[in-house]
């Protein structure tokens, strides 16, 4: 059995210098590949470095909504260069965040839409962070060319949003939230999501799934996310692993 953590921050502080150790722990749990997510120039660079250093690590790079206010041509030029590095498989994470609200909403929308165009020009999928912003996110995706696919990372919507986004070329990545007892809307969407449209992730070091909730998350724990979905869908862990592995390899074009 092989599972892929399709969105994790092995480039973040808690893992620094211990990446090999965490990759080995992941492997012991059946987690054989990870995609390390960038979010700003510094995180992007470190995601690329890790992808170049470790066989089973891939990278995505993007400029997140918090720093949308700083987006300009120079920033885009650096991003385009980074997107073309070997083993960079997607633009991400990019999107809208009306919860932390670090950049004006109109600027967030503009920079999000612009980066989707950049990814399309490079024939790459887009990994999306959206918080308290489903209506605007949906509008932007509906009006964008998603030929190469888009992934809603740590999808926390219910069946209504699932059904709306399913009409677009959008995939759903579930995180540890799906294992939380009170996340009933997410449970319903995980039950309903078609087998060829979802993936699993940790978003480590955040969003630790049960049974380790409250401790630091790590890429190997994506296994527990897959287990939670298997239980909800009333299928085996192997079936979830197989489907999500195939979906992840296909959408991100992994080797
Ligand atoms: Zn993330």
Boltz pocket constraint, residues with backbone or C-beta under 6 A from the ligand:
constraints:
  - pocket:
      binder: B
      contacts: [[A, 7], [A, 8], [A, 9], [A, 37], [A, 93], [A, 203]]
      max_distance: 6.0
